[in-house]
Amino acid sequence: MFQEELEFFKANQTNLVNQYKGKILVIKGKKVLGAYNSTIEAFTKTVKAHKPGTFMIQPCEPGPEAYTVTISSNELMVT
């Protein structure tokens, strides 16, 4: 799940960090849908236009630590 998105992030990590360091990215396919200040903000804004489970939420930080834990959009619960 989200293999394409993760590979996109890893291949473009340096450029993405230069542009969005410290933000939470929403990635679908090979496209950044948005950059947000929190995971909850990323999820709640993105589900307005995209079905949960169809996009990846990714912290935008340098190094492999940034992608060792990825939160799937269909795993978040919003109350």
N, C-alpha and C positions, 0 to 999 in steps of 0.2 A: 504494500500500500504506500503510495506517495513516492515511489522510487524515482519517477521522472522529476518530481519537484525537488527531492533531495539532491539528485545529481545536478540539477540546474543550480541550486544554491551553492553546492560545493564547487562547481566549475566557475561560478561568478562571485564567489565569496569576497574576494578582495575588492572588487568594484562595488558590490552591494554594501560592504562595511564602510567604504569611503563615502558612500551616499547616505546610508541609513543607520550608522552605528548607534547601538543602544535602543533601537526601535524593535518592534515585533512585526515581522513581515507576514503577509498572507500571499501564498504562492499557489497558483493553479497552472498546471502544465509547466510551461517555460516562461511564465509571466508573473510579475509582481502585481497583485491586485491592489495592495495598499500597505502603508507603513503606519503603525499605531504605537501608542505609549504603553499599552498593556495588552495582555492576552485576551482578557474579557472584552475590551473595546474592539480588538481585532475580530473576535468571533461575532459579537452582537451586531457590528456594522456590516460584516461580510454576509451573514445569513439573510440579510434583507434582500440580497440579489443572487445568492448562490446557496445551493442545497448543502446542509452539513454533511461532511464526509467527502466532499468533492474538492476541497482545498486544504492546504497544509499551513499551519501556523508555525513560524520559525523565528526564534530570537536571532537578531542580526549582530553577531559578535565575531571577532577574529578567532581563528584556531579551531581544531576539531572538537573542542569542548562545546562549541555552539550547536553542533548537530548530533551530539551523542544522545540527547533526549529531545524528542520531537512530540509535540502534542497534536494529536489528530482532532480535527474540528468536530468529528462525531463522538468524541469522548468527553466533551465539555457539557456541563449541565448549567443552564442559566435559569435562575428562579426569579 
